[in-house]
Amino acid sequence: MAAPDTAGAPVERRHLRLSGATKLGVRIIVSAALLAVLVTKIPADDIQPKDTHFGTLAFLAAGLAFTFVGFVLSAWRWQRVFEVFDTHIPLRTLLAHYLAGQFVGNVLPSTIGGDVLRVSRAAKTTGTGDVAFASVIIERLSGFVALPLLTCIGFALEPSLFGLDHAWVALVIAGATVAALIVILAVAGSPRLAGRFAKRQNWMRFIGAVHVGVDRIRREPRQAVRVLVAALAYQASVLAAVYCAIHALGVSVPNGAVLAFLPAVAAAQALPISLSGLGIREGLLVLLLRPLDVPTGKAIGVGLLWYGMTLVVSLLGAPAFAVGQRHDHEHAPVDADDDVTPTEGSETARRAS
């Protein structure tokens, strides 16, 4: 009678893997369908600039440079969050972990995303998985503040945007992001909710670690300011990269519109229904930029070039991923799975911020 139970375990594990592969497949299908609907409605030559010259190449090079600077700034933001937990890690180490995570999340088709890898690598660096997990969650939550703030600044600098068709979409996305942040912080900062797990020794300690980090930031405003400044610097570098993509394609968009609309697009592409935001990002750009007389093909081209620059720079993480993977195989502890399991839900926040 014991035989069926023994045979059942491998079947269950295979079912879990199939479930993850199915989710990835659905995301790929949704992305392909959204892009197909958009791309098939425009002339093929409408995406490309009519003349390719030195200025176009210069904007592309600058966009790639800003994308890489953004990766460095994101690692710096992560370092600021670690300091909330009185943990100092060299920026070079965190940048290597971040690049490896970007390689996994953007280049390799994966059901778990780069944040899982980052938590696992940071856990080995710090010797504590709960702090590593909480650092990634809080780092991503900082984007929930920076993105809506930038959108509001954009509308404040360019009040005429309020009169454009579909401009309200950007405001709704910003408002929804803030609402989600309030709910998350209310749960994470509550001693009765997340705080009750702070002293647990099982996997619930990861939730408790997030509570500890949020509580420290609330009690020490200077820490919050440092994290927010780093988050704004990172998002500014992303906007600069997309600004370069816009000009590389010969598109004219007011600076206020770039500041107001692009953060909303960055927040919306985090929805876990497509692969790396493909389709969602391009569709929103078409919707928001069309009232500014930007052709559909150009708007889609901006989205694809935005993604393409991120993809190219993410390739720099291949060596860090390969070296770290080999090191993990040689020195991984027996309970390494404990350090990565709770982070599977952080894929959504990764793309948003």
N, C-alpha and C positions, 0 to 999 in steps of 0.2 A: 504493500500500500504506500510505501514511502517513495517509490519510483516516480509517480506523477508529480509529487512536490519538487523533487530534485530536478526533473526535466523542465519544470515550469519557470524556474528562475531565468535561464538564458532567454526563453521566449519573451519574458517581460522586458528584459533589457533590450532585445531587438525591437520590441514594440516602441520603446522610448526613443530609440535612434530613428526609427521610421517616422515617428511623430515629428521630430525635429527636422528631418529631411522634407517632410510634407509641408511644414511651415515655410521653409526656405523656398520650396517650389512654388507655393502660392504667392509669395512676395515677388518672385521672378516673373510669374505670369501677370500679376497686377501691373508691375512696372512696364512690361512689354506691351500690354494692352493700352495703358495710358499713353505711352510714347507713340504707339501706332496710330491712335486716334488723332494725336496732335500733328505728327510728322506727315501723315498721308494727306493732310489738308493744305499743305504749303508747297510751293515750288522748291525743288532741290537746291537751286542756286540762290534762294532767298536767305539761307542760313549763313552763307559765307560772305565776307566783305567783297565788294566789287574789285577793289584793288588791294593786292598784298604788297606792302612796302615796308621800309625800315621801321616806321612808327608802329605798325601792327606787331612786328616781331619784338619791338622794344616793350610794348604793353604786355605781350605774352610772357616775356622774360621777367618783367616786373611782377606780374601776377603770380608766377611760380615762386619768386623770391618772397613775396608777401605771404604766400601760403606756408612756406617753410618757417618764416618768422612767426606765423601764427602757431605752428606746432611748438616752437620754442617757448612762446608766451603761455601756451596751454600747460606745458610742463612746469613753467614758473608758477602758474596759478595752482597747480597741484602741490607744488612745494609749499606755497603759502598755507594751503589747507593742512598739510602735515604739521606745520608749525603750531596750528591750533591744538594738536595733540602732543605738543612738546617733543616732536620728532623731527630731526633735521636730516635730510637726505640730499646729497650733492645734486645740483641741477643736471649735470651730465648723466648721472644714473637714471634720473626720472625721465630725461629726454629719450634715452635708449629704450626704457620701458614704454614710453608713449609712442615712439616710432614703431616699435614692434606691434603694439596694439592697433595702430592705424593701418599697418600692413595687413593684419588679420581682418580687421573690420571692413576695409575698403577694397582690398585686392583679392583676398581669398574668400570664396563663397563659404559662409559660415553661419551656423544657427545660434552661436553664442556671442559673437562679437568680440571686439578688441578689449572692452572693459574687463571681461573675464580674465583675459591674459594679463592685463595690467595689475589687477588685484592679486593674481597668483604670483607675479614677479615681485610686486611690492611687498607681499607677505613674506617672501623669502629674504628680501633685503632688510626688512624691519624685524622679522621674527615674530610678527603678530598679524594674523589674518583679519581680525575684527577691525583694527585700525586701518589697514589697507583698504578694506571694503568701505568703511565709513568715509575715508578720504575721497574715494572716487565718487560716491554718491553726493557728498557735499560739494565737491568740485563741479559736478554737473548741475546741481541745483543753483549754483551761482549764475549759470547762464539763464535761468528762469527769471533772474532779476535784470541782468544786463540787456537781454534782447528787448523786452518791453520798454525799458528805459530809453534805449536808442530809438525805438519807434516813436515814442512820445517826443523826443528831442527833434526828430525829423519833421514831425507835424508842426511843432512849435516854430521851427525855423522856416517852414514853408506852409503857412496857413492855407494857401490856395489849394493844397492837396485835398482838403476836406470837401471841396466841391467836385472832385473827380468821381466818375462812376467806379464803383467797387472799392473805393478807398476804405470804406467801412470794414471790408474783409480784414485788412491789416489791423485795424483797431480791435475787432472781435478776437483775432488770434492773440493779440497782446493781452487783452483782458482775460481770455481763457487761460493763458500761461500764468498770469498773476494769480488767478483763482486757484489753479492747480498748486502753485507754490504755497499759497496760504494754507490749503488743506494739508499738504505734506508737512509743512513746518508745524502746524497745529498738532498733528499726530506725533511727529518725531520729537517735538519739544515738550510734550506732555509727560510729566512724571508718572501719571497713571496709565498711559498707553505704552509708548516706546520705552519710557524710563524704567518700567518694571522689569525689563529684560537686561538692564545694564550689568547686573551681577550674575547672570546665568552663565553656566559653563557649556551648554550645548550650542547648537547653531543659532539660537535666539540671541546670543551675545552680540551678533552682528548688528541686529536692530538696536540693541542697547548702546553699541558704539556710536551709531548715528545720533542717538539722543544725546550722548555725552558731547559730541562735536557741536551740535546745534545749540546746546545749552551754554557751552563755553563761548561761542560766538555771540550769543545773546547777552552774556554777562560782560564780555570784553569787546566793546564796539570797535576798538582799534583793529582787532583781528578781522572783524567783518569788513572794515574799510579796506584793509590790505587785500583780502580775497576779492572784493568787488572791483577794486582798481585793476587787479590782474585780469579779472574776467572781462572788464571793459576794454582793456588793452588787447586781449585776444580777439574779441569780437570786432574791434576796429581794424585789426589786421585782416580779418576775413572780409570785411566790407571793402578794404583797399584792394584785395585780390579780385573781388567781383567787379569793382569799379574798373580795374584794368581789363577784365574780360569784356565788359561793356564797350570800352573804347577800342579794344582790339577788333571787335566786330563792326566798328563804325556806327555805334548807336549813340544817340544823344538823349540823356536822361538828366533832369535837374538833380543837383547834389542832395537837396532836401528829400527828393523821392527815393534816392538810393538809401539814405539814412532811415527813412520811414518804412519802406516796403521790404527791403532785403532782410532785416532781422525777423520780420513776421514770416517770411518764406523759410528762413533758417529754422524757426521754431516749428512750423507746420510740417516740414519734411521729416520730423522725428516720428511721425505717426508710423507704427509698426505694421504697415500694410503694403509696403513696397520695398524694393531692394535699394538701400542707400538713398531713399527719397526720390529715386528716378520716377518721373511722371508727375508726382505731386509738386516737386520743385518747379518743373517746366510749366505745368498747368497754371500754377499761381503767378508765375512771371508773366505769362500771356495775359491773364486776367487783370493784373495790376498795372502792367506797362502799356496795354493797348490804349487806354485813354490818353496816354502821353504820345500817341502816334508812333509807337514802336511796332513794326510788323510782327506778325505771329512767328515767322521764321527766325527773326532776330532774337525775339524773346526766348524761344526754345534754344537757340544757339548759345545764349548767355548761360542758361541753366546747364546745358551739356558741357560747356567750357568750364564752368564753375566746378562741376563734378570731375571733369577731366584733369584739371590742375591738382585737385586734391588726390586723385588717383595716382598721378605721376609722382608727386612728392611723397606719397605713402610708400612708394617702391624703395625709398631710402631706408625703410624699416626692415627690409628683407634680411640684411646681415644681422641686425639686433635680434630678430626673431629666430634665425637659424642658430646663432651662437647660444642664445639663451635656452633654446629648446634642447640643444645638445647638453648644456650644463644641467638642465632640469632632469634629463634622463640619467645622468651620472650621479646626481646628488639629491634627487627628489625624496622627501620624507614619506613615510608610509601613509600618513594621514593627509596628504596633499589635497585630496578631494574636498576635505572640509573647508579649505580656504577659497574654493572657487564656486561651490554650489550656490550660495545665496546671491551671487552677482548676475545670474542669468537674466534677471528682470531689468538690468540697468542698460540694456541695448537701446531702449527708446530715448533715454536722456542723453546718450552719447551723441546721436546725430543732432539733437536739438541745440547743443551748446558746444 
